[in-house]
């Protein structure tokens, strides 16, 4: 985490609780030596592992199987200037055990775009970080400065004084 940036750091339990409420997250990986980010639906396992379901022939599977990746999910309320973000970082691997695969077909995340042959990818949580901003107030209790849109929407009589 970035110290002294005004956000409250979430501990592991808080981070996992927030992550469990998210529907969509983003997988961050490397594609042709450049950072790549894809939105995905997921299931959070009790261990804290993130489970994805996708096409066995997808470019994503080839890019992340055996690689260290980051997975991020968040919730933001722009009007209230509040929200949270959780990042899980660790190795991703395709589930290869046939019994576990059959079990995950029943209980695992559902693909939004089903494929004839699907695989499950598990991200093991080696590092879990989370942060929160509540109601536009910093960790130090100070109000956040007004946004550009708030400054430009003031009546002209208050802008000049």
N, C-alpha and C positions, 0 to 999 in steps of 0.2 A: 504494500500500500504506500501511497504517497503521504508522508507525515505532514501535518500542519496545513492541509489543503481545505480544512473546514468540514470534510465529510466524516461521518462516524464509521469506524471500522466494525464490521460484523464478525463475530466469532464463528467457528465452524458450524455449530448447531444453528445459529441464526441464519447463516448463509444457506444451509441445507433446507431449512424451513421455507425460506423465500423461494429457493430454486424449485421446491416441490409444488409451488403454486403456479409456476410459469407453464405456458402451453408451447411456446416456440422459443428456441434459442438460436445461437449462431456458432457454427463450427469454424474455427480459425486454423488454417493449415498452410502449407507451402505448395504453390503451384508454379512450376517452371522457375524456381528460385525466387518467387515473389509471394508476398502475403496474399492469401485468399480467404474470403469469408462467405459462408453460405447459410441461409436460414434453414433450420430443420425442426421438425417436431421430435420429441424425445420422451423417454421414461427415466425417472430417477430411481435407481435401485436403493434398497435400504443401506447398502454398504457405502453409498455416496457415488457409486459409478453411474455414468451417464450412458444410456443405451439408445442407439439409433437403429432404424430399419430402413434399408435402401436396396436398390437393384444390385445384384451380384456383379453385374458388368459395368457399374457406374465408375466414372472417372474419380468420384469422391473416394470410393473404396480403395482404388489403386493408390491414391494420394496419401491416405491416412493409415492404412493397415501397417502396423509396426512403427509408426512415427509418433513423436510427442506432439500433441495438439492442445489447443485451448478451446474450451466451450464456454460461452457466455450467454446469460439470460438476464433480463432486467424488466423493470416496470417503471415507467416514467409518467408523471403528471405534470405536463409543461405549465398548465395554468397555476398550479399550486407550488411550483418550483420544488417538487419533491420526487423522490424515487429511490430505487436501489439497483445494484448491479452485483452479480456473482459470477466469478470465473473459476472453472475447474480446469486444471492443467495436468496432463499425464499422458501415458502411452495409450494409443488406440489399437485395438486388434479385433479382427473378425472372429466371431464365435464359431468354432469349428466342430465342437462336440455335437453329434447328431441328436442325442437325447436332450441336451440343453436347447438346441435349436427348435426341436418340436415343442418343448415347454414354452419357449419364448414366443412361438407362433400363437399360442393361446393367450398369453398374458402380456406380451411385450407391446411396444408402441405400434400403432397402425400406420401404415404408409398413407400419405395423402394422395399419392399417385402409385397405386399398386403395380407391381411388376411380376412377370411370370416366375422369376427366380429371385428371391430376396434373401439378404443376409442381415445379420445383426452385428453391429459394431459397438464394442464396449470401450469407454474411456475410463481408465482407472484413475482415481483422484489422488495424485501425488501432492498437489497443492490446491487448496480451496481458499479463495479470497473473496471478500464481499465488502461493500460500502453502501452507505445510506445518507441521504440528505432529506431532512424532514421539514416541510413547510417553508422552504426558502430561508431557513436559518442555518448558520454555520455551526460547527461543533462548539464554537466559542460563544454562541448565543447572539451573535450580531446578525442583523438582517442583511440579506444579499443585496448588492447594488441593483437598482432597477435595470431591466433589460432595455435594449435600444427601442423596441416597440413601445414600452411604457413611457420612455422619455419623450418620444416623438408624438405621443398621443395626448400629452398635457396641453391644457388650454394655453394659448399664446401669452396671456397675461402672466402666467406663472413661470414660463420659460425664461423670461427676461429679468426676473427678480431673484 
